[in-house]
Amino acid sequence: QRWISSLKFQSLKEISAGNVYMTNNSQLCFYNTVNWTSLFRTSTQRALIKNNREPR
């Protein structure tokens, strides 16, 4: 099984449509440093982020 370890979104300014879903990535780092809701275009968009690597 492959794991995501980095998102590499250096220039991400907006998530125009849809939701963010990141789960069960034991190698994923720094996901907790992103203010996902500030990137959403609408107030109905959601971020579901759980069971990833513990922030250090």
N, C-alpha and C positions, 0 to 999 in steps of 0.2 A: 504494500500500500504506500502511496506517495503522500507526503505532508507538505503543506504550504509553510514556508519558514519566513517569508517576507512578502509584503504587498507591493512595495516599490512604487508607491503613488506620490512621487515627489511633486507633481504639478496638479494634483487633483483639486479642482475648485468647486465642482458641483456634481451631485448625483441627481440627474434630471428626472428620472422615472424609476419606479420600482423600489424595492427594499434591499437592505443589506443583510445577508445571512452567512455567518461564519461560525461553524461549530465543529468540535472534535478535531482540532488541529493542534496536536501536542507540541509542535515545533514553532508555532506562529508567535513571533515577537512584536512588541510595540503596537499591537492593535488597540490597546487601551489608551494610547496617547492621542488618538484621533477623536475629535468631537464630531461624530457622525451626523448628529441632528443639524449641526450648522451647515453641512454640505447639502442637505435635502432641499429640493425646490418647493415641495409642498409639506403641509403640516400632517398629512396622512401617511407619509412614508415612515418606515420603522427600521430599526436596527436590532436584529436578534443575534447576539454574540455570546456564546457560552461554550463551556468545556474546552477551552483552549489552554495554552501554556500559561502558567501562573505568572503575572507581572513581577518583575524583580526590581 
